[in-house]
Amino acid sequence: MLLEIERLDEECDNLEQRKARMDFYRQNGFKTANAFLEYDDLSFEILYRGDHFDEEAYRDIFQKLQDEHYFDFHIEYRRFSDH
């Protein structure tokens, strides 16, 4: 299981809400995938629950959605290790 949440390391007017959301997910077994989903001016941290985050499968899902024109945006991936 995975989800994307608003990042904690960017300027915002709802940082406390974002921190509370992150705490909630961590308390319920989610871990950071050390990756972000980015498109337009939006950026989300990817969290997962389970043994591991399968980045290749995640990319494949979005590629299929883009190929079917469900979404009209480009997704950029960035790893924590890139910075």
TORSE-187484 format. One record per residue (C-alpha): residue number from 1; residue in one letter; x, y, z. Coordinates in pm, 1 decimal, always signed. Last residue first. Layout:
TORSE-187484
<pos NUM	code A	c1 X	c2 Y	c3 Z>;
...
//
This chain:
TORSE-187484
<pos 83	code H	c1 +2044.1	c2 +1585.3	c3 -314.8>;
<pos 82	code D	c1 +2006.9	c2 +1290.1	c3 -554.2>;
<pos 81	code S	c1 +2007.3	c2 +1047.5	c3 -259.5>;
<pos 80	code F	c1 +1666.8	c2 +1180.0	c3 -154.1>;
<pos 79	code R	c1 +1536.2	c2 +1045.2	c3 -486.8>;
<pos 78	code R	c1 +1357.9	c2 +1259.4	c3 -741.9>;
<pos 77	code Y	c1 +1089.2	c2 +1155.2	c3 -983.7>;
<pos 76	code E	c1 +927.1	c2 +1387.6	c3 -1232.2>;
<pos 75	code I	c1 +570.8	c2 +1328.7	c3 -1350.6>;
<pos 74	code H	c1 +431.6	c2 +1498.2	c3 -1658.2>;
<pos 73	code F	c1 +72.2	c2 +1607.4	c3 -1673.4>;
<pos 72	code D	c1 -247.7	c2 +1532.1	c3 -1860.4>;
<pos 71	code F	c1 -377.6	c2 +1240.3	c3 -1661.1>;
<pos 70	code Y	c1 -617.4	c2 +969.1	c3 -1770.3>;
<pos 69	code H	c1 -462.4	c2 +988.1	c3 -2114.7>;
<pos 68	code E	c1 -433.0	c2 +607.7	c3 -2148.7>;
<pos 67	code D	c1 -55.7	c2 +634.7	c3 -2188.1>;
<pos 66	code Q	c1 -44.5	c2 +863.1	c3 -1882.6>;
<pos 65	code L	c1 -226.6	c2 +608.0	c3 -1670.6>;
<pos 64	code K	c1 -0.4	c2 +330.5	c3 -1799.8>;
<pos 63	code Q	c1 +309.4	c2 +538.9	c3 -1722.1>;
<pos 62	code F	c1 +176.2	c2 +612.6	c3 -1375.0>;
<pos 61	code I	c1 +134.2	c2 +244.3	c3 -1297.7>;
<pos 60	code D	c1 +473.7	c2 +158.1	c3 -1446.0>;
<pos 59	code R	c1 +646.7	c2 +417.4	c3 -1228.5>;
<pos 58	code Y	c1 +498.0	c2 +261.4	c3 -915.4>;
<pos 57	code A	c1 +594.4	c2 -88.1	c3 -1033.3>;
<pos 56	code E	c1 +954.1	c2 +30.3	c3 -1083.2>;
<pos 55	code E	c1 +958.2	c2 +204.8	c3 -746.9>;
<pos 54	code D	c1 +862.9	c2 -108.5	c3 -556.4>;
<pos 53	code F	c1 +863.1	c2 +22.5	c3 -200.3>;
<pos 52	code H	c1 +946.9	c2 -253.4	c3 +46.3>;
<pos 51	code D	c1 +809.9	c2 -492.7	c3 +307.1>;
<pos 50	code G	c1 +476.0	c2 -326.4	c3 +367.3>;
<pos 49	code R	c1 +336.0	c2 +21.9	c3 +406.7>;
<pos 48	code Y	c1 +451.4	c2 +293.8	c3 +172.0>;
<pos 47	code L	c1 +501.5	c2 +669.5	c3 +176.4>;
<pos 46	code I	c1 +577.5	c2 +890.2	c3 -123.2>;
<pos 45	code E	c1 +648.2	c2 +1255.3	c3 -51.3>;
<pos 44	code F	c1 +444.9	c2 +1493.1	c3 -264.4>;
<pos 43	code S	c1 +537.4	c2 +1787.9	c3 -483.2>;
<pos 42	code L	c1 +307.6	c2 +2024.0	c3 -670.0>;
<pos 41	code D	c1 +406.7	c2 +2311.0	c3 -899.5>;
<pos 40	code D	c1 +330.4	c2 +2115.0	c3 -1218.1>;
<pos 39	code Y	c1 +423.3	c2 +1759.6	c3 -1131.1>;
<pos 38	code E	c1 +639.2	c2 +1599.2	c3 -867.3>;
<pos 37	code L	c1 +618.7	c2 +1262.3	c3 -692.9>;
<pos 36	code F	c1 +891.7	c2 +1233.6	c3 -433.8>;
<pos 35	code A	c1 +1120.2	c2 +952.1	c3 -324.6>;
<pos 34	code N	c1 +1281.5	c2 +834.3	c3 -2.1>;
<pos 33	code A	c1 +1010.9	c2 +565.5	c3 +21.0>;
<pos 32	code T	c1 +912.6	c2 +696.8	c3 +362.0>;
<pos 31	code K	c1 +752.8	c2 +448.5	c3 +597.4>;
<pos 30	code F	c1 +388.6	c2 +379.3	c3 +684.3>;
<pos 29	code G	c1 +303.1	c2 +162.4	c3 +984.9>;
<pos 28	code N	c1 +5.6	c2 +337.2	c3 +1140.8>;
<pos 27	code Q	c1 +207.8	c2 +558.1	c3 +1374.5>;
<pos 26	code R	c1 +400.2	c2 +671.8	c3 +1066.4>;
<pos 25	code Y	c1 +75.3	c2 +767.9	c3 +891.6>;
<pos 24	code F	c1 -49.6	c2 +969.6	c3 +1187.6>;
<pos 23	code D	c1 +285.7	c2 +1141.5	c3 +1238.8>;
<pos 22	code M	c1 +290.0	c2 +1245.6	c3 +872.0>;
<pos 21	code R	c1 -61.3	c2 +1392.0	c3 +902.4>;
<pos 20	code A	c1 +31.6	c2 +1578.5	c3 +1219.9>;
<pos 19	code K	c1 +341.4	c2 +1718.4	c3 +1048.5>;
<pos 18	code R	c1 +132.8	c2 +1833.5	c3 +750.5>;
<pos 17	code Q	c1 -118.7	c2 +2003.7	c3 +978.1>;
<pos 16	code E	c1 +162.1	c2 +2178.7	c3 +1165.0>;
<pos 15	code L	c1 +315.9	c2 +2292.2	c3 +836.3>;
<pos 14	code N	c1 -5.5	c2 +2451.3	c3 +708.3>;
<pos 13	code D	c1 +106.6	c2 +2783.8	c3 +557.5>;
<pos 12	code C	c1 +372.3	c2 +2630.6	c3 +337.0>;
<pos 11	code E	c1 +740.7	c2 +2649.5	c3 +255.1>;
<pos 10	code E	c1 +891.2	c2 +2312.9	c3 +170.5>;
<pos 9	code D	c1 +1050.3	c2 +2038.3	c3 +378.0>;
<pos 8	code L	c1 +737.9	c2 +1875.9	c3 +521.3>;
<pos 7	code R	c1 +609.8	c2 +1743.9	c3 +190.7>;
<pos 6	code E	c1 +241.1	c2 +1695.0	c3 +116.5>;
<pos 5	code I	c1 +143.6	c2 +1329.0	c3 +114.0>;
<pos 4	code E	c1 +153.3	c2 +1051.1	c3 -143.7>;
<pos 3	code L	c1 +23.0	c2 +703.9	c3 -70.8>;
<pos 2	code L	c1 +131.6	c2 +344.8	c3 -76.0>;
<pos 1	code M	c1 +0.0	c2 +0.0	c3 +0.0>;
//
